[in-house]
């Protein structure tokens, strides 16, 4: 099956699923099954590639985060079902983005610069996970690097899997907000993290 057909099937099923959730119609099991089937086929098709079509980027970057946040909106068993679906989709997305093969030199340079900013003075995400808060100066360097590269990235027909994973991590900064608010009791940091998420999300999704 050609990439366009794979992506079209995934886009349609994902859109149908999320529209139902946004309209308050709960969780559409049939549409979610289509999402799972499409992601599974994509993962199998792209298993031995170092890069995947850039046209699928937004779905892979945003699906888990969208489902996770909908699980917070709905209550009871529906919330649990959406959360489970989010976790299942996450595993399939990780399978889609599992690294394989060599990356073209020019693309590798873009990724290396971004990784350098993420790892300066300690890994940005690891510090967040350990409750050390948002390193605002480091975030600004990461954001600026991504801002400088985003047009180039979207000009590529294929995007390296390792970069997709980085963009997923950046777009899911909002997942730290509840942890900092409820577990770490750092309300100011929670607000900073949410603000950082909003900026990155706007940059990635336009």
C-alpha positions as CSV (number, residue, x, y, z in Angstrom):
1,X,0.0,0.0,0.0
2,X,1.3,3.5,-0.9
3,X,2.2,6.0,1.8
4,X,-0.6,8.4,0.7
5,X,-3.2,5.7,1.0
6,X,-1.9,4.8,4.5
7,X,-1.9,8.4,5.7
8,X,-5.4,9.1,4.2
9,X,-6.8,6.2,6.1
10,X,-5.2,7.3,9.3
11,X,-6.2,10.9,8.9
12,X,-9.8,10.1,8.3
13,X,-10.2,7.7,11.2
14,X,-8.3,10.0,13.6
15,X,-10.4,13.0,12.5
16,X,-13.7,11.1,12.9
17,X,-12.6,9.9,16.4
18,X,-11.6,13.3,17.7
19,X,-14.6,15.1,16.2
20,X,-16.9,12.7,18.2
21,X,-15.0,13.5,21.4
22,X,-15.0,17.2,20.8
23,X,-18.8,17.1,20.2
24,X,-19.3,15.4,23.5
25,X,-20.4,12.1,21.9
26,X,-18.1,10.0,24.0
27,X,-15.7,7.4,22.6
28,X,-16.4,5.9,19.2
29,X,-15.1,2.3,19.4
30,X,-15.4,1.6,15.7
31,X,-13.5,4.7,14.7
32,X,-10.8,4.0,17.3
33,X,-10.5,0.5,15.9
34,X,-9.8,2.0,12.5
35,X,-7.1,4.3,14.0
36,X,-5.5,1.2,15.6
37,X,-5.6,-0.7,12.3
38,X,-4.2,2.2,10.3
39,X,-1.4,2.8,12.8
40,X,-0.5,-0.9,12.8
41,X,-0.2,-1.0,9.1
42,X,1.9,2.2,9.1
43,X,4.2,0.7,11.7
44,X,4.7,-2.4,9.6
45,X,5.2,-0.5,6.4
46,X,7.7,1.9,7.9
47,X,9.5,-0.5,10.2
48,X,12.8,-0.6,8.2
49,X,12.9,3.1,7.3
50,X,14.9,5.8,9.0
51,X,12.4,8.4,8.0
52,X,8.6,8.6,7.5
53,X,6.4,10.9,5.4
54,X,6.2,14.4,6.8
55,X,2.5,14.4,6.0
56,X,1.9,12.1,8.9
57,X,3.8,14.2,11.4
58,X,0.9,16.1,13.0
59,X,-1.0,12.9,13.7
60,X,1.9,11.1,15.3
61,X,2.9,14.1,17.3
62,X,-0.6,15.1,18.5
63,X,-2.7,12.0,18.9
64,X,-1.7,10.7,22.3
65,X,-1.8,14.2,23.8
66,X,-5.3,14.8,22.4
67,X,-6.6,11.5,23.7
68,X,-5.0,12.0,27.1
69,X,-6.5,15.4,27.5
70,X,-9.9,14.2,26.5
71,X,-9.6,11.5,29.2
72,X,-9.5,14.5,31.7
73,X,-12.6,16.0,30.2
74,X,-14.8,12.9,30.3
75,X,-15.7,11.1,33.5
76,X,-16.2,7.6,34.8
77,X,-15.7,4.6,32.6
78,X,-15.5,6.7,29.4
79,X,-12.5,8.5,30.9
80,X,-10.8,5.2,31.7
81,X,-11.5,3.9,28.2
82,X,-10.0,7.0,26.6
83,X,-6.9,6.9,28.8
84,X,-6.4,3.3,27.9
85,X,-6.8,4.1,24.2
86,X,-4.3,6.9,24.6
87,X,-1.7,4.5,26.1
88,X,-2.4,1.9,23.3
89,X,-2.0,4.6,20.6
90,X,1.3,5.7,22.3
91,X,2.7,2.2,21.9
92,X,1.7,2.1,18.2
93,X,3.2,5.5,17.6
94,X,6.4,4.4,19.2
95,X,6.4,1.5,16.9
96,X,6.0,3.8,13.9
97,X,8.9,5.9,15.1
98,X,11.3,3.2,16.1
99,X,14.7,4.2,14.6
100,X,16.2,2.2,11.7
101,X,18.9,3.1,9.2
102,X,21.0,6.1,8.3
103,X,19.8,9.7,8.2
104,X,20.7,12.0,5.4
105,X,23.6,14.4,6.4
106,X,21.7,17.7,6.1
107,X,18.8,16.4,8.1
108,X,21.2,14.9,10.7
109,X,22.8,18.4,11.2
110,X,19.4,19.9,12.0
111,X,18.6,17.1,14.5
112,X,22.1,17.4,16.1
113,X,21.7,21.1,16.7
114,X,18.3,20.5,18.4
115,X,19.6,17.6,20.5
116,X,22.5,19.8,21.6
117,X,20.1,22.4,23.0
118,X,18.0,19.7,24.7
119,X,21.1,18.3,26.4
120,X,22.8,21.5,27.4
121,X,23.4,21.7,31.2
122,X,21.5,18.4,31.7
123,X,18.7,16.8,29.6
124,X,15.8,19.2,29.5
125,X,13.1,16.5,29.8
126,X,14.9,14.6,32.6
127,X,15.1,17.7,34.7
128,X,11.3,18.2,34.3
129,X,10.6,14.6,35.2
130,X,12.7,14.9,38.4
131,X,10.7,17.9,39.6
132,X,13.4,20.5,38.9
133,X,11.0,22.8,37.1
134,X,11.3,24.5,33.7
135,X,14.8,25.7,32.8
136,X,13.5,28.8,31.1
137,X,16.8,29.8,29.5
138,X,17.3,26.3,28.1
139,X,13.7,26.2,26.8
140,X,14.3,29.5,25.0
141,X,17.4,28.0,23.3
142,X,15.4,24.9,22.3
143,X,12.5,27.0,21.1
144,X,14.7,29.3,19.0
145,X,16.5,26.3,17.4
146,X,13.2,24.8,16.5
147,X,11.8,28.1,15.3
148,X,14.9,28.5,13.0
149,X,14.5,25.0,11.6
150,X,10.7,24.5,11.3
151,X,10.3,25.7,7.8
152,X,13.2,23.6,6.6
153,X,11.7,20.5,8.4
154,X,8.3,21.0,6.7
155,X,10.0,21.3,3.3
156,X,11.2,17.7,3.6
157,X,9.2,15.0,2.0
158,X,10.4,12.5,4.7
159,X,11.2,13.3,8.3
160,X,13.7,11.2,10.4
161,X,12.0,9.2,13.1
162,X,14.3,10.5,15.8
163,X,13.1,14.0,15.0
164,X,9.5,12.9,15.2
165,X,10.2,11.6,18.7
166,X,11.7,14.9,19.8
167,X,8.7,16.8,18.5
168,X,6.4,14.5,20.3
169,X,8.3,15.1,23.6
170,X,8.1,18.8,23.1
171,X,4.4,18.8,22.2
172,X,3.6,16.8,25.3
173,X,5.1,19.3,27.7
174,X,1.5,19.9,28.9
175,X,1.5,16.4,30.4
176,X,3.8,17.8,33.1
177,X,1.4,20.5,34.1
178,X,-0.9,18.3,36.3
179,X,2.2,16.6,37.9
180,X,3.7,19.9,38.9
181,X,0.3,21.3,40.1
182,X,-0.9,18.2,42.0
183,X,2.1,16.1,42.9
184,X,5.0,18.6,43.3
185,X,2.7,21.5,44.4
186,X,4.6,23.9,42.2
187,X,1.9,26.1,40.8
188,X,4.1,28.7,39.3
189,X,6.2,26.1,37.5
190,X,3.0,24.4,36.3
191,X,2.0,27.8,34.7
192,X,5.4,28.2,33.1
193,X,5.3,24.7,31.6
194,X,1.9,25.3,30.2
195,X,3.0,28.5,28.6
196,X,6.0,26.8,27.1
197,X,3.7,24.1,25.8
198,X,1.4,26.6,24.1
199,X,4.4,28.2,22.3
200,X,5.8,24.9,21.1
201,X,2.4,23.7,20.1
202,X,1.7,26.8,18.0
203,X,5.1,26.4,16.3
204,X,4.7,22.8,15.4
205,X,1.0,22.9,14.4
206,X,0.8,26.4,13.1
